Amino acid sequence: MGREVIKAVLKESDLVLVGAIDSKENGVDVGALVGLNACGVVVSSDLQKVLENNDADVLVDFTNPEAAVSNGITALHYGVIPIIGTTGIDDVEIDELRKAASKTGLGVLIAPNFALGAVLMMDFARRAARHFKHVEIIEMHHDQKIDAPSGTSLKTAQMIQEERLPVRQGHPDEYEKIKGVRGGELEGIRIHSVRLPGFVAHQEVIFGGLGQVLTIRHDSLSRESFMPGVVYAIRKARSLQGVVVGLEKILD
């Protein structure tokens, strides 16, 4: 994801890449790293040093929950707005970012998914929940994704819950012959996680009703699908106030 962000930023005439942080590629020119011409920006393993030596406005972070929160707080300290695409950040960690943002007067964006189609899929699911009470979510990702369920599926379930009360789904005497076969449960909504080579990021939200089934599906076929949303978020960063969770909150 970091390499795709680099390529996306370098392609935009109104954006300037001033630094890149990675623990494994220290000292490598980022242009060469992503298969483009050398651009003079060298990868560093020291975030603080990069922020001290560059007039940055925005930090885009695709690391892991622990690092992303720490990186976000560090960025805020240097007057830089964090845009976080890492999933798995909990409410306690969001509150830490909120306190740090409050001290600086800057905003923070945490987006479970930057694909515009996925954002629309979540919104369509929220609207469908007004009319269909019974729903299950199947999310499918590559086998190197470490958290399950995905941040997108959790966000989808939360948006659905905003439109309906918890519902017990399935037969009241239902039981599992294999533990977990019915998936995880969030306030009555079953979420199923698939992890296989070949997938990138995919999700189906399946609603069941009397004599009908409604399926809302989104497929990211490559990591490029997330880049229009990342670039959009970078351009909107200065308008953020506090901690904003979800790209849909800032879409025009």
C-alpha positions, 0 to 999 in steps of 0.5 A, a space after each residue: 500500500 505504501 508503494 501505491 501511495 508513493 506512485 499516486 502522490 508522484 503522479 499528482 501535480 498539486 501534491 509533493 512527496 517530501 518523505 517516506 518511512 520504512 524499516 526495511 528499505 532505508 536509504 533507497 530512492 522511492 522513485 526507484 523503489 516503485 519502478 519509476 525514475 529516481 526522484 531524490 526522496 530517500 526512504 528513512 527508518 526514522 519518522 521523527 527525523 523525517 518530520 523534523 527535516 521536512 515541511 510536511 502537511 500530511 502523513 499517510 499511514 498503512 502500518 499496523 494498529 500499534 504503530 499507526 497510533 504512535 505515528 499519528 500522535 508523533 505527526 500531530 506533535 509536529 503539526 502534521 495531519 495523520 491519514 490512517 488506512 490501518 484497520 484494527 484500531 480500537 476505541 481506546 486508541 482512537 481516544 488517544 488520537 482524539 486527545 492529541 488532535 485536540 491539543 494541536 487543533 488538527 484533524 485525523 482521518 481513520 478510514 477502514 477502506 479508501 476505495 470509493 466503491 467500497 464506501 458506496 457499498 457501505 452506504 447502500 447497505 445502511 440504506 437497505 437495512 431500513 427495509 431488510 432486518 436480516 443480513 450477513 456479511 462475507 468479507 474476503 481478503 488475501 491470506 497475508 491480512 492479519 486482522 479478522 474481521 476486516 475493518 470494512 466489515 465492522 464499519 458496515 455492520 455498525 452502519 447497519 446497526 444505526 438503522 435497525 435494532 438488534 435482531 436474532 437471526 436464524 433458527 432459535 434452536 440453531 447449533 454449530 457442528 463445527 465451532 465458528 462455522 456460522 461466523 462471528 457475531 456483532 449485535 445479531 449480524 454474522 460476519 464471515 472472514 475468508 483468507 486466501 491467496 488471489 484475493 485483494 479485498 472483497 465484500 458481500 452484504 447479503 440481505 434476506 427478505 420474504 421471497 427475495 435476497 438482496 446482495 450488495 458486493 464490492 471488489 477491489 481487484 488491485 491496490 490501485 483501487 484505493 488510491 483515488 480515495 487516498 488522494 482525495 483524503 490528502 486534499 481534504 486533510 486541512 478541513 478535518 476537525 477532530 478524529 473522523 472515522 470513515 471516508 464517507 464522512 468527508 465525501 462531497 
